[in-house]
Amino acid sequence: MQMNEVKDELLSSDIRQLGRLLGDAIRNHLGDPAFERIEHVRQLAIRFRRDNDEAARAQLSDALQALSQEETTQLTRAFSYFSLLANIAEDQHHIRRTRAHLIAGSPPRQGSLSHAVGNVFDAGKADALETFFEDAFVSPVFTAHPTEVQRKSIQNCQMAIARLLSERDRVQMTPEEAEQNEEALGRGIVTLWQTRLLRTSKLSVMDEVANGLSFYDHTILRELPKLYSSLETMLAQRDARWEDAELPNFMKVGSWIGGDRDGNPFVTADILRSTLQTQADKVLDFYLGELRKLASQLSLAQILNACSEPLRALAERSADASPHRVDEPYRRALHGIHARLDATRVVLSGKGKQAEGVQPYAAAAELLADLDVVQHSLVSNGLRALARGRLRQLRRAVKVFGFSLAPLDLRQNSDVHERVVGELFAGAQPGLVYLDLDEEQRIAVLLAELESPRLLTSPYAQYSEETTSELDIFRAVRAAHVKYGRESVPNCIISKAASVSDLLEVALLLKEVGLLRQDSREVDVNIIPLFETIDDLRAGPAIMARAFGLPFYRGLLASRADQQEVMLGYSDSNKDGGFLTSGWELYKAEIELVTVFKQEQIKLRLFHGRGGSVGRGGGPSYEAILAQPAGAVQGQIRLTEQGEVITAKYANPEVGRRNLEVLVAATIQSTLLPQAQLQAKVSAGAGHLAAMEELSGTALNAYRDLVYGTEGFEQYFWESTVIAEIAALNIGSRPASRKKSTSIEDLRAIPWVLSWAQCRLMLPGWFGFGSAVQAYLAAHPTDGADVLRGMYTDWPFFTSLLSNMDMVLAKSDIAIAGKYAELVKDKALRDAIFTRIRAEYAATLDALKLITGQEELQQANPLMQRSIRNRFPYIDPLNHVQVELLKRFREGKQDAAARTGIHLSINGIAAGLRNSG
């Protein structure tokens, strides 16, 4: 047995044990006949998947069709829960192997902080690190996910089971302890089995806020400060200059949840206020808990150790009158800090208590100053070790999280801003029809108004509900800046930005509420365009160049340290132009933006709107960051983390810490150690750029011809996938479509991708590539294959692109997709479209293998191969069940049990595929 197989045997053992305990729970709850029925289906699925046994496929199909509705629901639940347990086992196995690697003292793994820092020192660029951290900014941003299907209660059950598995790895147990652990695992799985998978009501925005904040409890509040400490220690061990240094706050975790209004009418000014209040309560509660623990630890008697005068003064100001602590200045000081923070909590979140005469903190900087007094006193009196424990983590937490916890972004569609500005102009300047103006006229009108001291709004005017709502939310932002600080809501993102006027419209709205001062040209939030469609990505660099040429806008940037953030939309560009063209147009847009910003001497920060699935820009973050074009990172990057990806990455503290490290490590590598030779080779006429342009053109035509140019494709999509059923799920506050229609143009990208994932076709992650390669080889019969192989070998962008597509294809199954195609009523339409899809799938597989040299999918990624091998026997039956349920449902058997069965199958398949939405 090879070493990897020995290591993976522990994973197999965990999966077998969890499966056995789940089987026990099913047998005890449903009885032996139900268990045997489920086990029979499982064995058939394994036979078919392992041996490609057609007899097993036929038997599987017959067995599933024979099930009653109740039996189908039982089976769906069983396989769904098994997928959840397999996820837990895999995550724990990753942690196990990482820990074993570290314990063995093996060389740092790629993607770790120690690997990145070591590379920088080895390259002789240690001096550059100080400059890097002074200007660096790395920020994953949590967003609410309209297709996040997992309930928080289910996540809690999974975390309890994960803790028990982790305990077995970390503790050498006695036989009795091992037995108790096994029993606790059994109880955890019974609890999971008895916990409802589906929500009974639709999520509200505040439910989504609570779900998002739960990851701060699990991971972010503790692990992010630890990351800073680890990095500081790592640097100090390599260079004495870092001995007492404290890194700037280069990493924060942001959020859209409660501020993202694009297509979500339920995000209002009241919701924004409630979100900020909830965030403040979360972080202040954390600080208060840490202060109590810290006070219990710092039981230092004054008679045994001196303290500084500032610390003594802090203790004297405390209202702590306990005679038991009269000679314990640190405890008394911390008691006083706790009292002031309690008073602050009353002011900011309405919770807690304010003792008489206790002054709340006006800002987080005041709290930090008091903690610094404690720290300096410890250090100056020979107790540095005590200052490097909980106090160190708390001080860093206050620096990073402040009183607002997470920077909350606003986002709204440019069409809404346009209508609101139009209404304001109509009220202030009768006869001016703003919406009828062309772009240059709009710019002129907007600039004139921005230069004017007057306001367009009037307290006596009656505005539409939309305009009132937009103004109210901007006013709420201004109030939040006063209450929590400007870092609480630092960004305003413009969806579907397509012109300079889109930026100036937001500037005008900010001016109306006092967030922009016309006289000083100061603005309190970053105005961030989001370029989403293929056309918008192509136009983006020119739009920014035009904006930079406007003295007023340039003045606004001067108040923001001459920095402009630009957001790039992966999801909608993919839905608009397909996987290959989306990736290429994003890459080209970055190159052009880098050039424009360099010419204008403006600092560029890119915000990558990546989804969880490859069809929405997902895939490994480390490789994605390293694959950025030269100059696109520059020490600063933001990227979205969405839905089930947040759960997978941040529910477990160790996994979360690893994912935070990966982002920092990749940013360091990409900024300080760019792959200059590869970039030079790509841009020096190796033919890569021209080849990619040619491939993209063909892929775009193939994709758009299918999705937007084929008569009946919309019908095919709605009938061959679960899109209608997804739209009815209680899985998010945001509607599945931007408008009340079945148009693909109006459909949000997330349900679009999830629907294709559910039927195992994953079309947004590969369609068009096969046609593109075929056409390229036909046009370049002599050297075409060598050029494509060279691109794969030498160009990180193309390597990453194909690696992600490889993963998507490995999770696809054209035979199962064919079963879903049979749901389309019109046979001619079904045959015409599915035949094209199947031919493109085969061509894409052939093209991928030709370029990569692989004989099978994921050949270079044995971990993914193993994961797929473990999962598919449990996902495949869910797909067959889902097809059967959809047939029954669409034939009229539309009772609650049938609907529940479909929704359970959606949940189970999503859990099994993981990054599917």
Protein Blocks (a to p, Z undefined) as FASTA:
>chain_A
ZZklmmmmmmmmmmmmmmmmmmmmmmmmnojklmmmmmmmmmmmmmmmmnopaklmmmmm
mmmmmpcfklmmmmmmmmmmmmmmmmmmmmmmmmmmmmmmmmnopacdehiaklmmmmmm
mnopmmmmmmmmmmgccdddddddfklcbdfklmmmmmmmmmmmmmmmmpccdfklmmmm
mmmmmmmmmmmmmpcfbdfbdcdfklmmmmmmmmmmmmmmmmmmmmmmmmmmmmmmmomk
lmmgccddfbccddfehpamghpakbcfklmmmmmmmmmmmmmmmmmmmmmmmmmmmmcc
fkloccdfklmmmmmmpcbfbfklmmmmklmmmmmmmmmmmmmmmmmnopajddehiacd
fbfklmmmmmmmmmmmmmmnopmmmmmmmmmmmmmmmmmnmmnopacdddddfklmmmmm
mmmmmmmmghiafklpcfklmmmmmmmmmmpmbdfbdfkbccdfklmmmmmmmmmmmmmm
mmnopklmmcccdehiabfklmmmmmmmmmmnopacfklopafbdcddddfblmlmmmmm
mmmmmmmmpmklmmmmmmnoopacddddfklmmmmnojklmmmmmmmmmmmmmmmmmmno
pacdddddddfblknopajfklmmmmpcehklnopacdddehjlmmmmmmpmklmmmmmm
mmmmmmmmmmmmccfklmmmmmnonommmmmmmmmmmmmmmmmmmmmmpghklmmmmmmm
cklmmmmpccbjbdfbfbdcfbfklpcfklmmmmmmmnonommmmgojlmmmmmmmmmmm
mlmmmmmmmmmmmmmklmmmmmmmmmmmmmgcfklmmmmmmmpmblmlmmmmmmmmmmmm
mmmmmmmmmmnopabehklmmklmmmmmmmmmmmmmmmmmmmmmmmmmmnopacfklmmm
mmmmmmmmmmmnopaZZ
